[in-house]
């Protein structure tokens, strides 16, 4: 299998003073500890990544995104605990309460609140449902952009954005066949078409279209639909991102993904060389485990073929 064919399997995520890299079968994360040491943690991915489900359109997006969310939260918590004192560690009931509240607030801010605001404008200005959906979409998009821009002004989040840039640069360097050294990777782009930021923007734009097609709804069902339709919309958004990432040579696709790439200017920042060193360490560990797994599989297949021939 060529390197190009394996590219869609490689992704990552910025952590607190660290980077997570995910392959087809393994995940690895590297963290810069307070003492300056690079700590690397790795493990096999769940069986869902190699099961037949990953070939089912729309459903695969939901399952893989849910698993990636859980994986990301697990390593994000681990990275936070590395940086904090023993008393500041997030674990047990405190962790689940924090995650539950964060998820609820995110749904309220990005999906429910824009719909409620649009409903008020509809009644106030006597607008049609279609125009109300457009206002809702514009508000949701403005909230998303304002949020990622605003939190990026915080020094701690700014560093996370820098690690996000390091993750993109590292993957871009690998895909371009460039030797992974901090100096080489520094020259690569911070933009990447498979970024989670692109997924979020696609989800928001898709919601504008779908919600406008629902027609007039009582306020309760209008707000409820914004929550209930998140999973299927996420599944469709995943397929769109997957399709565009696989057809980047198409000029139309290049034009369509420009907003996604532009959005990444808000969620990534230029990393320094020590950050790139962390990102490269995570990628190298993941890639070594992937190659080791591939070698074992090839050896197993060769042994079976040799046994069959005898």
C-alpha positions as CSV (number, residue, x, y, z in Angstrom):
1,X,0.0,0.0,0.0
2,X,1.4,3.4,-1.0
3,X,1.9,6.3,1.4
4,X,-0.7,8.3,-0.5
5,X,-3.3,5.6,0.1
6,X,-2.7,5.6,3.8
7,X,-2.9,9.4,4.2
8,X,-6.6,9.7,5.2
9,X,-5.9,7.5,8.2
10,X,-3.6,10.0,9.8
11,X,-5.0,12.8,11.9
12,X,-4.4,14.5,15.1
13,X,-5.4,16.9,17.8
14,X,-3.8,19.6,19.9
15,X,-3.5,19.0,23.6
16,X,-2.4,21.0,26.6
17,X,1.4,21.3,25.9
18,X,1.1,18.3,23.6
19,X,-0.1,16.7,20.4
20,X,-2.1,13.5,19.7
21,X,-1.5,11.6,16.5
22,X,-3.9,8.9,15.3
23,X,-3.2,6.3,12.7
24,X,-5.2,3.4,11.3
25,X,-4.6,1.1,14.3
26,X,-2.6,3.1,16.9
27,X,-2.7,6.4,18.7
28,X,0.2,8.2,20.2
29,X,0.5,11.5,22.2
30,X,3.5,13.4,23.2
31,X,3.5,16.0,26.0
32,X,6.0,18.6,27.2
33,X,6.2,18.1,31.0
34,X,6.9,21.1,33.3
35,X,10.5,19.9,33.7
36,X,11.0,20.1,29.9
37,X,11.0,16.3,29.3
38,X,8.9,14.9,26.5
39,X,6.5,12.2,27.7
40,X,5.0,9.9,25.1
41,X,1.9,7.7,25.6
42,X,0.6,5.3,23.0
43,X,-1.9,2.5,22.7
44,X,-3.9,0.5,20.1
45,X,-7.1,2.0,18.8
46,X,-10.4,0.3,19.4
47,X,-11.6,-2.5,17.1
48,X,-14.2,-0.1,15.6
49,X,-11.4,1.4,13.5
50,X,-10.8,-2.0,11.7
51,X,-14.4,-3.3,11.7
52,X,-16.7,-3.4,8.7
53,X,-18.7,-0.5,10.2
54,X,-16.0,2.0,9.1
55,X,-17.0,1.3,5.5
56,X,-20.7,2.2,6.0
57,X,-21.3,5.8,4.8
58,X,-22.9,8.2,7.3
59,X,-22.9,5.7,10.1
60,X,-19.1,5.4,10.1
61,X,-18.8,9.1,10.6
62,X,-21.0,9.1,13.7
63,X,-19.2,6.1,15.3
64,X,-15.6,7.3,14.4
65,X,-16.4,10.9,15.5
66,X,-17.8,9.6,18.8
67,X,-14.8,7.4,19.4
68,X,-12.4,10.2,18.4
69,X,-14.2,12.6,20.8
70,X,-13.8,10.1,23.7
71,X,-10.2,9.5,22.8
72,X,-9.5,13.2,22.5
73,X,-11.1,13.9,25.9
74,X,-9.1,11.1,27.5
75,X,-5.8,12.4,26.3
76,X,-6.7,16.1,26.8
77,X,-7.4,15.2,30.5
78,X,-4.1,13.3,30.7
79,X,-2.3,16.3,29.3
80,X,-4.0,18.7,31.8
81,X,-3.1,16.4,34.7
82,X,0.5,16.4,33.6
83,X,0.7,20.2,33.8
84,X,-1.3,20.5,37.1
85,X,-0.5,19.8,40.7
86,X,-1.9,16.6,42.4
87,X,-4.7,18.7,43.9
88,X,-5.7,20.1,40.5
89,X,-6.1,16.7,38.7
90,X,-9.4,16.1,36.9
91,X,-10.6,12.6,37.4
92,X,-13.5,10.5,38.6
93,X,-16.9,12.2,39.1
94,X,-15.4,15.6,38.8
95,X,-14.2,14.7,35.2
96,X,-17.6,13.4,34.1
97,X,-19.4,16.4,35.6
98,X,-17.1,18.8,33.8
99,X,-17.5,17.0,30.5
100,X,-21.3,16.8,30.9
101,X,-21.6,20.5,31.7
102,X,-19.2,21.4,28.8
103,X,-21.2,19.4,26.3
104,X,-24.5,20.8,27.5
105,X,-23.2,24.4,27.3
106,X,-21.7,23.8,23.8
107,X,-25.1,22.5,22.5
108,X,-26.9,25.4,24.2
109,X,-24.6,28.1,22.8
110,X,-24.0,26.8,19.2
111,X,-27.4,25.1,18.4
112,X,-30.2,26.1,20.8
113,X,-29.4,29.8,21.4
114,X,-29.1,30.8,17.7
115,X,-32.5,29.1,17.0
116,X,-34.1,30.9,19.9
117,X,-32.7,34.3,18.7
118,X,-33.9,33.6,15.1
119,X,-37.4,32.8,16.4
120,X,-37.5,36.1,18.2
121,X,-36.5,38.0,15.1
122,X,-39.1,36.1,13.1
123,X,-41.9,37.2,15.4
124,X,-40.6,40.7,15.8
125,X,-40.0,41.4,12.1
126,X,-42.8,39.1,10.8
127,X,-40.3,37.1,8.7
128,X,-40.8,33.9,6.9
129,X,-39.4,30.6,8.3
130,X,-36.8,30.5,5.5
131,X,-35.5,33.9,6.5
132,X,-35.6,32.9,10.1
133,X,-33.4,29.9,9.3
134,X,-30.9,32.1,7.4
135,X,-30.7,34.4,10.4
136,X,-30.2,31.4,12.7
137,X,-27.4,30.1,10.5
138,X,-25.7,33.5,10.4
139,X,-25.9,33.8,14.2
140,X,-24.6,30.3,14.6
141,X,-21.7,31.0,12.3
142,X,-20.9,34.3,14.0
143,X,-21.0,32.6,17.4
144,X,-18.6,29.9,16.2
145,X,-16.1,32.4,14.6
146,X,-16.4,34.8,17.5
147,X,-15.8,32.0,20.0
148,X,-12.7,30.5,18.4
149,X,-11.3,34.0,17.9
150,X,-12.1,35.2,21.4
151,X,-10.6,32.2,23.3
152,X,-7.6,32.4,21.1
153,X,-6.7,35.7,22.8
154,X,-6.2,33.7,26.1
155,X,-2.5,32.8,26.5
156,X,-3.2,29.2,27.5
157,X,-5.5,28.6,24.5
158,X,-3.0,30.5,22.2
159,X,-0.5,27.8,23.1
160,X,-3.0,25.1,22.3
161,X,-3.5,26.7,18.9
162,X,0.2,26.7,18.4
163,X,0.3,23.0,19.1
164,X,-2.6,22.6,16.6
165,X,-0.4,24.4,14.0
166,X,2.4,22.0,14.9
167,X,0.2,19.0,14.3
168,X,-0.9,20.3,10.9
169,X,2.7,21.1,9.9
170,X,3.9,17.7,10.9
171,X,1.3,15.8,8.9
172,X,1.8,18.1,5.9
173,X,5.5,17.5,6.0
174,X,5.1,13.7,6.2
175,X,2.6,13.8,3.3
176,X,5.1,15.8,1.2
177,X,7.8,13.4,1.9
178,X,9.9,15.9,3.9
179,X,12.3,14.6,6.6
180,X,10.6,15.3,10.0
181,X,13.0,17.7,11.7
182,X,11.7,20.8,13.6
183,X,13.5,23.1,11.1
184,X,12.0,21.3,8.0
185,X,8.5,21.1,9.4
186,X,8.5,24.7,10.4
187,X,8.4,25.7,6.7
188,X,5.2,23.7,6.0
189,X,1.6,25.0,6.0
190,X,-0.6,25.3,9.1
191,X,-3.6,24.4,6.9
192,X,-4.9,20.9,6.4
193,X,-8.2,19.8,4.6
194,X,-9.0,17.1,7.2
195,X,-8.9,19.4,10.1
196,X,-11.7,19.3,12.8
197,X,-12.2,23.0,12.2
198,X,-13.3,22.2,8.7
199,X,-15.7,19.7,10.0
200,X,-17.3,22.2,12.4
201,X,-17.7,24.9,9.7
202,X,-19.2,22.3,7.3
203,X,-21.6,21.2,10.0
204,X,-22.7,24.8,10.6
205,X,-23.2,25.5,6.9
206,X,-25.0,22.2,6.4
207,X,-27.4,23.1,9.3
208,X,-28.4,26.3,7.6
209,X,-29.6,24.3,4.6
210,X,-31.3,21.5,6.5
211,X,-33.0,23.6,9.1
212,X,-34.4,25.9,6.4
213,X,-36.1,22.9,4.8
214,X,-38.0,21.9,8.0
215,X,-40.6,24.6,7.6
216,X,-42.6,26.2,10.4
217,X,-42.3,24.4,13.7
218,X,-43.6,25.1,17.3
219,X,-40.9,26.6,19.4
220,X,-40.4,23.4,21.4
221,X,-40.0,21.2,18.4
222,X,-37.8,23.8,16.7
223,X,-35.4,23.8,19.6
224,X,-35.6,20.1,20.0
225,X,-34.9,19.5,16.3
226,X,-31.6,21.4,16.6
227,X,-30.4,18.9,19.2
228,X,-31.9,15.7,17.7
229,X,-30.5,16.4,14.2
230,X,-26.9,17.0,15.4
231,X,-25.9,13.3,14.9
232,X,-27.2,12.8,11.4
233,X,-25.9,16.2,10.3
234,X,-22.5,15.2,11.8
235,X,-22.6,12.0,9.8
236,X,-23.2,13.9,6.6
237,X,-20.6,16.5,7.4
238,X,-18.0,13.7,7.9
239,X,-18.7,12.3,4.5
240,X,-18.4,15.8,2.9
241,X,-15.0,16.3,4.5
242,X,-13.9,12.8,3.6
243,X,-15.0,13.3,-0.1
244,X,-13.2,16.7,-0.4
245,X,-10.0,15.4,1.2
246,X,-9.9,12.6,-1.4
247,X,-10.5,15.0,-4.3
248,X,-8.2,17.9,-3.6
249,X,-6.9,18.0,-7.2
250,X,-10.3,19.0,-8.4
251,X,-10.4,22.8,-9.0
252,X,-14.0,23.0,-7.8
253,X,-13.2,21.2,-4.6
254,X,-10.2,23.5,-4.1
255,X,-12.5,26.5,-4.4
256,X,-15.2,25.0,-2.1
257,X,-12.7,24.2,0.8
258,X,-11.3,27.8,0.9
259,X,-13.6,28.8,3.8
260,X,-12.5,25.7,5.7
261,X,-8.9,26.5,5.2
262,X,-9.4,30.2,6.0
263,X,-11.1,29.3,9.3
264,X,-8.0,27.4,10.3
265,X,-6.2,30.8,10.5
266,X,-8.2,31.3,13.7
267,X,-7.6,27.9,15.3
268,X,-3.9,27.5,14.5
269,X,-0.9,29.6,15.3
270,X,2.7,29.4,14.4
271,X,4.5,26.9,16.7
272,X,8.0,27.3,17.9
273,X,10.7,24.6,17.4
274,X,10.2,22.9,20.8
275,X,6.5,22.5,20.0
276,X,7.3,20.9,16.7
277,X,9.7,18.6,18.5
278,X,6.7,17.4,20.6
279,X,4.5,17.0,17.5
280,X,7.1,15.0,15.6
281,X,7.7,12.8,18.6
282,X,4.0,11.9,18.7
283,X,3.9,11.2,15.0
284,X,7.1,9.1,14.9
285,X,5.8,6.9,17.8
286,X,2.5,6.4,16.0
287,X,4.1,5.8,12.7
288,X,6.6,3.3,14.1
289,X,3.7,1.3,15.7
290,X,1.8,1.4,12.5
291,X,4.7,0.0,10.5
292,X,5.4,-2.6,13.1
293,X,1.8,-3.8,12.9
294,X,2.0,-3.8,9.1
295,X,5.2,-5.9,9.2
296,X,3.7,-8.4,11.5
297,X,0.6,-8.7,9.3
298,X,2.8,-9.2,6.2
299,X,4.9,-11.8,7.9
300,X,1.7,-13.7,9.0
301,X,0.3,-13.6,5.5
302,X,3.6,-14.8,4.0
303,X,3.7,-17.7,6.6
304,X,0.2,-18.8,5.7
305,X,0.9,-18.7,2.0
306,X,4.1,-20.7,2.5
307,X,2.2,-23.2,4.6
308,X,-0.5,-23.5,2.0
309,X,2.1,-24.0,-0.8
310,X,3.7,-26.9,1.2
